[in-house]
Amino acid sequence: MTSGKGGTAGADGRAGIDAALVRRLIAAQFPQWQGLPVRPVAVDGWDNRTYRLGDAMTVRLPSAAGYVPAVEKENAWLPVLAPHLPVPVPPVLGKGEPGEGYPYPWSVRGWLDGETAVTPDRVGDLTGFAVELAGFLLALQAVDPAGGPAAGAHSFHRGAPPAHYDGETCAALAALDGLVDTGRAAAVWDAALAAGFAGPPVWFHGDIAGGNLLVRDGRLAAVIDFGTSGVGDPACDLVIAWTLFSGESRAAFRRTVAKDPGMWARARGWALWKALISVVQHRDTSPSLAAEHARVITEVLSDAAEPAAA
């Protein structure tokens, strides 16, 4: 199973990529696998197109030039990270080159079985799952960061100060004035900007979301999509505290990751930025999506008001 930052139906042909192209690329560059069936995955990401190759592999192709650094980064670093992590991450089985009219590097990965944790009901024990995920993040942060890619454009500035998105956040606050508590939201955002990261820089995933966490038998089975990973401030990886967890599961996650108040202030900023711009994006076209992101805003603001969040 694989997913990206925005799950879409696996319709063939998006971004000029289709199963026929994938078959040609495999035949030309990995002839040992030609003849295996190629089909779109049921839920695709946006940054990359993903196809099943037989029963045990996937093919991952960037959908635009801006996503090429992510695939190259994963090809280089996933084999380095994997031995240190408590659950599997995508194994890189082949590194493809441009060809057959396709202009970007691409890769062949091992298939990881599981169901995405997009809703709490897919997880058996949400509190236990929160502890498992926190353990994964701590293990990732403990990997030697030497030589790792410093946070920047390749990570869409995850791992860097949230100030990069100050303009977007302020514009969203202005657009949503009267629809959300923009006064409290602005205060949370200002607190995130003021809480500087003192280091040391560590590995972060960059997109710890339900669609990138695989569940099997109610437990964390794998973590996928390291396209926004890098070395820097791991506050961005704590956003799931408000998008998936609540109550005791959130408290367990907080206890286990054991981060300082400044880290949590920046994490709330990351969660708030994404939720605000998503409400603006979806409020006229998908009220249900807008409502889900509005729920996250409410969770973040409530959490910031609690004494334990200070």
TADAPE-V332809 format. One record per backbone hydrogen bond with DSSP energy under -0.5 kcal/mol. CO is the residue of the C=O (numbers start at 1). NH is the residue of the N-H. If there is no record, write none. Layout:
co=(CO/CO)
nh=(NH/NH)
This chain:
co=(8/9/11/13/14/17/18/19/20/21/22/23/24/25/26/30/31/33/37/39/42/44/47/49/50/51/52/52/53/53/56/57/58/59/59/60/61/64/65/67/68/69/70/71/72/73/74/77/77/78/79/81/82/88/91/91/94/94/96/99/102/105/106/107/108/108/109/111/115/116/119/120/124/125/126/127/128/129/130/131/132/133/134/135/136/137/138/139/140/145/149/152/152/153/155/157/159/161/162/163/165/166/167/168/169/170/171/172/174/176/176/180/180/181/182/183/184/185/186/187/188/189/190/191/194/196/202/204/207/209/210/210/212/212/213/214/214/215/216/218/218/219/221/222/226/230/231/232/232/233/234/235/236/238/239/239/240/240/246/246/247/248/249/250/251/252/253/254/260/260/261/262/263/264/265/266/267/268/269/270/271/272/273/274/275/276/277/278/279/282/286/287/288/289/290/291/292/293/294/295/296/297/298/299/300/301/302/303/306/307)
nh=(44/11/14/16/17/13/22/23/24/25/26/27/28/29/30/33/34/36/54/52/10/8/63/61/41/59/39/54/56/57/111/53/109/51/61/107/49/67/68/71/72/73/74/75/76/77/78/80/81/82/83/84/85/223/93/110/96/108/106/102/99/62/96/60/93/94/58/113/215/118/122/123/126/129/130/131/132/133/134/135/136/137/138/139/140/141/142/143/143/148/231/155/157/156/158/160/233/164/165/166/169/170/171/172/173/174/175/176/177/179/180/178/182/185/186/187/188/189/190/191/192/193/194/195/196/198/232/230/209/212/117/213/214/224/117/221/222/115/219/124/125/216/88/214/229/204/151/202/234/236/237/238/239/241/242/243/244/245/249/250/251/252/253/254/255/256/257/258/263/264/265/266/267/268/269/270/271/272/273/274/275/276/277/278/279/280/281/282/283/286/290/291/292/293/294/295/296/297/298/299/300/301/302/303/304/305/306/306/309/310)
